[in-house]
Each structure stands twice: as C-alpha cells, then as structure tokens.
Amino acid sequence: MGVASHFNIPVMVCINKYDINPDNTSKIEEYCSKNNLKVAGKILYDPQVTKAMVDKKSVIEYPCGEVSKEVTGVWEKVEQRLKHRENQWS
C-alpha cells in the first residue's frame, strides 16, 4: 500500500477466503474503512479452486460456482476503477 501510494497508484482490496475467519474479515474491512481503501470484493473458500489449479485452469474456466461469480465481480470493479482513472488522465 505504501509503494502504491508513493507512485499515486490506486489501491483496492480483495478479501480471499473471507468465510473461513469472520473475525479476521471484519478486521480487514475495518482497516480498509479507516484507511479509505475500497474493498473490490470478497471471495469465499471453495475446494474447487484447488482442483482448478491442479488442472491448470482458472476459476472462470473450471466449474467453481459462486467463486467464479465473485472473481468476475472483483475483476469488473477493478476494471471500472482503472477505466475511471484512465479517463482522468485523458
């Protein structure tokens, strides 16, 4: 976060396996709120992700159900943020 800030690069947070430790997830969300960091999304734990990696596929290519949707949602938010930033430079 410090390096990104130094170079004026926007930072977004993705909370991985958020459902495994709700207390830790809350701490991350609180930290983000206090430090004005946008949470792009949260991705739940799914053993299918490991199976996808073993099969050398992304979670989008592999049947990972809800995780695939969550990853896609995170990507869309990051993409929107990048496009917004690009428009500011134009």
C-alpha positions in Angstrom: 0.0 0.0 0.0 2.9 2.4 0.8 4.6 1.9 -2.5 1.4 2.2 -4.5 0.6 5.4 -2.6 4.1 6.8 -3.3 3.5 6.3 -7.0 -0.1 7.6 -6.8 -1.5 4.2 -7.9 -5.0 3.4 -6.6 -5.3 0.5 -4.2 -8.2 -1.9 -3.9 -8.5 -4.8 -1.6 -9.9 -8.3 -2.3 -10.6 -10.4 0.8 -9.9 -14.1 -0.1 -11.5 -17.0 1.8 -13.5 -14.4 3.8 -15.8 -17.1 5.2 -13.1 -19.1 7.0 -12.4 -16.5 9.6 -15.2 -13.9 10.0 -13.3 -12.1 12.8 -10.3 -11.5 10.6 -12.6 -10.5 7.7 -14.1 -7.9 10.0 -10.7 -6.6 11.0 -9.7 -6.3 7.3 -12.9 -4.4 6.5 -12.4 -2.1 9.5 -8.8 -1.4 8.4 -9.9 -0.6 4.9 -12.6 1.7 6.2 -10.2 3.6 8.5 -7.6 3.9 5.7 -10.0 4.9 2.9 -9.3 1.7 1.0 -12.0 0.4 -1.3 -12.9 -3.3 -1.0 -13.3 -4.6 -4.5 -15.0 -7.8 -3.2 -14.8 -10.9 -1.1 -14.2 -14.4 -2.3 -15.3 -17.4 -0.3 -13.3 -20.6 0.3 -14.1 -23.3 -2.2 -12.0 -26.5 -2.6 -12.9 -26.5 -6.3 -10.3 -23.6 -6.6 -7.5 -26.1 -5.7 -8.9 -28.6 -8.1 -8.9 -25.9 -10.8 -5.2 -25.1 -10.1 -4.3 -28.8 -10.2 -6.0 -29.0 -13.6 -4.1 -25.8 -14.7 -7.3 -23.9 -15.2 -8.6 -20.6 -13.9 -11.7 -20.5 -11.6 -13.5 -18.9 -14.6 -12.7 -21.9 -16.8 -13.4 -24.5 -14.1 -16.8 -25.1 -12.5 -16.2 -23.2 -9.3 -19.8 -21.9 -9.0 -20.1 -18.9 -6.6 -16.3 -18.3 -6.6 -16.3 -17.8 -10.3 -19.1 -15.1 -10.0 -17.2 -13.4 -7.1 -13.9 -13.3 -9.0 -15.7 -11.9 -12.1 -17.3 -9.3 -9.9 -14.0 -8.3 -8.4 -12.4 -8.0 -11.8 -15.3 -5.8 -13.0 -14.8 -3.4 -10.1 -11.1 -3.2 -10.7 -11.7 -2.7 -14.4 -14.2 0.1 -13.7 -11.7 1.8 -11.4 -8.9 1.6 -14.0 -11.2 3.0 -16.7 -12.2 5.8 -14.4 -8.6 6.6 -13.7 -7.7 6.4 -17.4 -10.4 9.0 -18.2 -8.9 11.3 -15.6 -5.5 11.2 -17.4 -7.1 12.0 -20.8 
